[in-house]
Amino acid sequence: MASLYRRKSGVYYLSVVFQGKRQTRSLETSSLELAKELAPALEKNLINEIINGKQKQDLPLKELAKRYLEYEHNWRKSTLKLNTYKLNYYLRYGYPENKTTKAMTIRILNGCNKWGKEHGLINSYQRIKGGSDYDPRDRVLTKDELKILFDGVTPYHFNQFVRFAYYTGARSGEIRCLSRVKVFSEYILVEGKSGRRAVKLASQARKILEENPAWDYTANYVQLTWRRNRNKLGIENIRMHDLRRTFGYNLVKQGMSIYEVSKLLGHSSVVTTEKHYAPLIASDIDGFVL
């Protein structure tokens, strides 16, 4: 028999009685929802301990998260910063209310637990469901908004960078340090999220490269300059990444298949493309011709 209860600290515990013996263990969470998800796997472990003797105790989640973040994962600085913030927030407050942010937190927790199991820091873990349960961002720029952006962004070299980002559908991180060594007549080579990939150059993109030297921007410069222009031009709720989404959306609207768009955008799977673009196809947004 197993019973789930919460102590005065707010943390949930699971107590299991089997063959007249009792084992109790903390679930390391103050969230009842998560405690219920974790309880079945912990119950099996506690029964196994009663039958076969106590195993090496799992590292507490707080310590596991600390070691996970300190490990050399070859992450980008932005990834480390995000994972650190999300794990620390969860350890202090539990799940965030926002659906998308919660799903991101779940994915990071699952990654942390998987790493802990692989490195022998925990005996087992119950994969938390809901990591894919989020609403993808669907902000797409209209034809008028793109015109305002292209006509008004300053300085000139950043204006060309913004146009190039749109006409290639590339991520800003893939092109902000573009070297001439990676530029060819019909495509450019970039380092994307899933490794090196070729980005096809439309005629508009080729023209921009002919007139302008390659860029060498820091991520901070792109972020601040974009934000300043966005505020100046009065276009609300717009991110640099929305140019990429708009590019893909317009290609789909013009009849290109999801599979082809997925390849052009460098998605690791066509499933990702479908998740982000299928809801947009049926929406009534102004068209824009490349």
N, C-alpha and C positions, 0 to 999 in steps of 0.2 A: 504494500500500500504506500502511496506517495502523497505527500501534502505540501502545497505551496503556501508560503506565508511571508509576511513582510515584518522586518524588525523595526525598532524605533528609529534606526538610522535611515529608514526608507528603502533599504536594499532588500530584495527578495531572496529567500532561501528555499531549498527543496529538501524535505526530510523523507527518507525511504525506510520502511520497515519490511524486512524479508527474513524468513526463517528465524524470527524472534530477535533479530539484530537490527539496529538502527544506524543509518549513516545520514549525515546532514552536510550540505555544502551550499555555499553562496553562489547565486547566479550572476553576481557582479553587475546588477542593473536595478534601477529604481522604476523601470518601465514594466508595467504588468503585461502589456502586449508582448514585449520581447521576452519576458520571463516565461510566458506560456509557450513561446516558440522554442526556447532553449531547454525547457524542462524534460521533454521526452528523451533526448540524448543523454542528459545528465542522470536521469533515472536509471538508464541502462548501465551507465558507468558505475553508479553507486551499488547497484545489484551485483555487478561483476566484482566489485571490490569486496562485497560481503562473501561472495562464493569463493573467489580466488585469492583473497588478500588484497590489501590496499596498494594501489599503484602509486607511482610518483605523482604527487599532487600538481595539478595544472598551475601554471604561473598566473597570478591575478591579472585581470584585463588591463589594469592601469600600468603594471610593470611590463606586460606583453606589448602594449601600445608604445611605451617608451623605447623598448628595444627594437621594435619594428621600425620606428622613425629614425633611430640612430644607425640602423643597418645600411650598408652601401648598396643601394638599389639601382644606382645609375639613373635616378630620376632627374628631371629638370627641377630647377629651383622653385618654379611655380607649382609643380606637383607636390614637392615636399611641403611647401607652405600651405597648400590646400589640405593635404592629408593631416598635417599637424593641427590645423584649425578645426577640422571636422571631428577628429578623434577627441581633442580636448573639450570641444563643445559637448560632444555626446557624453563623455565621462562626467561632466559637471551638471548638464541639464537634461540629458536623455535625447530623444529624437526631436528634431526641429519640426514645426508645424507644417511648413511648406512641403508639398508633395514631392516636388522635384529634388529639393535639398535633402529630404529624408531618404529618397532612393539613392542619392549619391553617398550619403552616410552609410547606408546598408552595404553598398558595394565596397567601400573602404574597410568596413568592419569585417566583411567576408574575406577580403584580401589579407587583413591582419591575422585573422584566425587561421587561414590556410597556411600563411607563412609560419605561424607558431607551431602548427602541426608538423610541417615539413622539417622544422629545426628542433623538434623534440621538446618544445616548451609547454605544449599541451598534449594530452593524450588523444583527444578527439574534439570535434566541434560540430554543431548543428548549423548548416548553411541557412542564413536568414533569408527569407523570401521577401520580395518587394524591391530588389535592386533595379529592376527594369520597369517598375511601376511609376512612371513619371510622364508628365506632359511636355513633349519637346517644344522648344521655343519656335514660334511660327511667324516671327516678324519678318515681313518682306517689304522692301521699298517700292513705292509706286513710281511710275514714269516721271511724275512731277517732282517727287523727292530726289530721284537720281539726278535730274536736271539741276535742281537747286544745289545739290552736293557738288556736282562736277563744275558748275559755274562759280561756286563760292568758296571752295576749300583753298586755304593758303597755308604756307607759301607754295610757290609754283611746283617745286620738286615734290612736295608732299601731295599736291593735287594729282600729279602724274602717278604717284605711288598708289593713291586711292583708286584711280581709274584702272591701273594695271591689276590691282587686286580684284576688281570687279570683272574685268574682261578675261581673266584667267580662272577665276573661282578658287584661287589659291588661298591658303591660310596666311594671315599677315606674318606669322612666325616663320613661314617657309620662304618668304620673299624679302623680308626687311633687311637681310644681310646678303642679298643676291650678288654673286661674283660673276664677272664676265666669263670666267672659266666654265661656268655652268650654263651659259647662254648659247644656244644653237639656233639655226635658221628657223626651224619649225617647232622647237620646244625648248624648255629649260629643265634642268635637273635640280630638284629640291629635296631636302631631308624632311619628310613628313612624319606624322604620328606612327605610321606603320613602316617606316624606313624610307629609303631613297625611291623617288618616283619621277616620272617624266610628266611635265605639264604642257599640254598642247597650247600653242600660241595662235590666237585669232589674229586677223589682220590689224585690228585696233591695238592689240597688245604688242605686236611687232613694230608698229609705228611708234609707240611710246618708247620702246627700247632703242629705236634708231635715233630719237631726238634727245634722249636723256641717259646719263650715266647710271650705272647700277647703284642701288641704295645701300647704305650702311647705317641703319638705324638701331638704336637700342629698343627693347620692348617698352621701356618707360617713356621714351620719346614718342613712340607711336601712340601709346595710350593717352598721354597728355595732349598731344597735338590733335588727335581725333576728338577728344572731349572738348577742347577749346573750340574747334570748328563746329561741332555739333551744337554747342550752346549758342554760338554766334549766329548760326543759321536757323536756329529755332526748330530743329527736327527732333521730335520727342521719341524716347524709347528706341534708340538706334545704337547698335554696336558695330564695331568693325566687322565682326564675323557675319553680320546680316548681309553684307555685300555678297559673300560666298553663297548664302542661302538664296538670295535673290537671283544670282547667276544660275544656279541649279533649277530654281523654280521656272525661270523664263525659258530655259532649254526644254523642260518637260512640257510647258504650255505650247511650245512650238512643235511638239510631236516627237521629241527624242525619247527613246525608251529609258525606263528607270535603270536598266542595266548599263546603258551607255553613259548616262549621267553619273552613275556610281563610279565607273572607271575614270571619268574625267575629274571627278572630285577626289579621287584617291581614297574612297571609303574601303575599309578592310572587308566589308561584306555588303551585298546588295540589300540585306535586311535592314542595315543602318539607314540606307537611302530611302527605303520604303517607309520606315518609321517616321522619318523627318519630312518627307515630301508628299506622301499619300494624302495627308489631311489638307495640304495646300492646293492640290490639283482640283478639288471640288469647290474651293473657296472663290469668292468673287473679288479678285484683286486686279487692278489695272494691268494690262499686258505691257510688255516692253520688248522691243525687237533689238537683238544684239547688233 
